[in-house]
Amino acid sequence: MNQLFQFLENYTDLVILGLLGLLSIICVWKAIERIMFYSKVDITQYTTLEELEIDLTHNLTTISTIGSNAPYIGLLGTVIGILLTFYHLGQSGGDIDAASIMVNLSLALKATAVGILVAIIAMVFYNGFGRKVEEKKLKWLAQQAKKA
């Protein structure tokens, strides 16, 4: 059991914050791709609304998934941090140092804060792109109505 707690203590921050960092990089990468696509897309080249919508919504599921799961990944890091704090408290044999407990608990919360930050960024991108998709679809529909 001590080995498990030693492993968690050594690698929790690295794994959780590393994963959240990777997710934020993926999110920004997909967002940049979408910005470039939306700036270059020619809606007149599409013959059906379905084809247009498929191209416009590409990568939005990934951004949304990152936005909805990042807080849970951060929360997992916080729960593990709190678990480690209680473990060390139990191992101390009743010698309670309030300062070290507060420091450990505050450090445990950083994972949740990072997870929420990643989620906010992802959801801002997702909602902005959702609006852009609706605008492009409405422009396409207006264009088709003029042709008819």
Secondary structure, DSSP 8 states (H G I E B T S, - for coil): -HHHHHHHHHHHHHHHHHHHHHHHHHHHHHHHHHHHHHHH--GGG-SSHHHHHHHHTTTHHHHHHHHHHHHHHHHHHHHHHHHHHHHHHHHTTT---HHHHHHHHHHHTHHHHHHHHHHHHHHHHHHHHHHHHHHHHHHHHHHHHHH-
